[in-house]
Amino acid sequence: MTSLWRQGNFRNLWLAQTLSLVGTQVTVLAFPLVALLLLDASALEVSLLYAIEFVPVLLLGLPAGALVERLSKRLVLLVSDAARAVALLLVPVAWVWDFLSLPLVFAVAFVVGLGTLFFDVAQGSYLPGLVDERQLADANAKIEVSRSASQLAGPTAGGVLVQFLTAPVAVLLDAVSYVVSFVLLLFVKGRDVVTPPEERQGLRQEIGEGLRFVLSHRLLRPLAWCDALANLAFAAVLALQVVYAADDLKLGATAIGVVLAVGNAGGLVGALVCGKLGERFPPGPLLLGSIALFTIGAAILPLSTGAVSFGVGLFVVYLGVVVYNVVGTTLRQLATPERLLGRMNATLRFIEWGTLPLGAAVGGLLVAPLGLRGVLWLAAGVCALSILPPLLSPVRALMENPSADEPEAVAS
């Protein structure tokens, strides 16, 4: 079987995503620092900035899947990259021309979130058509490697860029990364299944079919609720991690970038070892083990007293999260008929990502009564609850990946 690296379509898709993800991770640090340093934003406003990027999921998360299935997935990927590049360019332009404001930054975050929603739904539906089914887990692992590598390099680069070149310049580089990603995607051409007009139902009926498929599936449903709970907790952590590091741990921009990179190295390790783990452990127990691992990491965060302990906590979190993502994503793709991939992805995005703005907003509101450490302890508790849906379902006994023909093939 031809190596994935020798398959031009996959290689270009992987490289396009990797470049855009590096830029995005620079902005993960730069965006809140734009608000904190240039616009004097409060902790609540920084949390809302993070939350707004996920509002499109609540507004369009369900119809996104049906819409993507009616369109060329490649076209959706290209338009999503173009929209995010243009939106991000507004930040450095507004800074140079002195009309940068929080409402403008919030609007940019919304457009970026909208582009990310459609890009991720389209990519998750497009990938199975680019590679052989036997290589799908490997393809997902390689994409997670790029995601984790970007999370490793991005914050460090972001901290240095913010320290020496200012936060708007860091955002500018993210915009450029989307432009390069757009160019690379022009060379990706794979099987692109579009629902024929004669087979289309009304949008409401198609959305309903996707919802019923996910919510009635005894493997996909518990994983969806697990993700929803975990994302509710992680949203508060991600929204407040820069504020926590700066205010409670007294770290500078460069130190924060290094700590976030050290933490994200856990994701890179997880992406590199998940293939070997998948060979040694069945998917069900492996999923449960990864949930336990990222819960332990979440509990380390509020115990942190400095850069080292904070980085260790993030390392453990991302190690568990990436192993969970690779195993869970492959399971979902293999269990779903091709014609439902877009709606499955969109339905899961709606359920899982829909809790992100809620978690970020609630986390910001609870800073005043609980303090930053108190919010992190609460997040760790919610994270621990996320293991219950898969633990109390057939997922715990899953001995091999299912197929779309036999979606509920679990051990007896």
C-alpha positions, 0 to 999 in steps of 0.5 A: 500500500502506498505511503500516505506521504507519497499521496499528493492529495493527502500530503497537500491537505496535511501541509495546508492544515499544518501551516494554518494551524501554526498561524492559529496557535500564534493567534491563540496567544496574540488575540487575548494579548491584543485585548489585554495589552492594547484594549485594556480588556478585563478577564470577563472580556477575554473569556467572551472573546474566546466564547464568541469564536464558537457562537457560529457553532450554536447558530449554524452548527446543525445546518452546516453539515447538510449544506456541506453535503450539498457542496464541493468539500474542496470549495468549502475548504477554500472559501473558509480559508479565504474568509479567515485570512481577510478577517484576520487582516483587519486587526493589523490594518485597524491597529495601523490606522488607529481604529482597533476596538474590542467590538472589531476584535469580537467580529473578527473572532466570529468570522474566524469561528464561522470559517473554522466550523465549515472547514472542520466539517468539510475536512472531516467529510473529505478525508475518507475520500482521499485515503484508503479505509485501512489508512484512515486511522494513520491519516487522522494520527498524522493530522493530529501530529500536525495539530500538536506540532503547531500547538508546540511551535505556535505559542512559543513563536507567538510569545516572541512575536508579541514580545518583540513585534507586537500582537497585531503582527502575530495576527498578521502572520496567522492571516498569511498562513491561511493564504498559503493554506488556500494555495496548497488546497488548490492542488488537492483533488480527491473523491468529493461526494456531493448529494445529487439534487434529486436525492436532497430532502428539505434542510430540516429533514436532512438535519433531523436525519443527522441528529437521529443517526448520532443520538440513536447510535449507541457508540456515537451518542455517549462519545458526544456527551463525553465531549460536550462535558469535557469541552465545557470544562476545557473552554474555561481553562483555554479562555483563562489560561493566559490570564491565569499565567499572567496574573496568578503565576506572574509570567511574562509573554515569552514565558507564557508562550514557552509554557503553552508550548511545553504543555502542547508537546504532550499533544505531539507525544500523544499523536506519535504514540497513539498508533502503537497504543491502538495496536496494543489496546482495544479502542474502548479501554483506550478511550476510557484511559485517555479520558482519565489521563486528561482529567488528571492533567486538569486537576494539576492546573489549579495546583500549579505554583509556577511555570514548571507545574503549569506546563506539566499539567497542560502536557498531561491534558494534551497527551490524553486529549490527542489520544482520545481525538485520534481514536474517537475520530477514526471510530466515528468516521468508520461507523458512519455511512459516507452520505451522512459524514457531513451531518454526523460531523456537524451534529457532533460539532454542534453538541461538542462545540456548543458547550465551548462558548458557555464554558468560556462565558461561565468561567469568566463570570465565576472568576470574581466569586471563585478566583482563577484557581477556583474556576480551574478546580471547578473545570477539573471536576466537570472534566472528571464527570465526562468519563461517565457517558462512555463508561456506562455505555457499550463503548467500554467494551468496544474491542475493535473499530466498527464499520458503517455496515455494522455500526454497533459491533461491540464485544459481548 
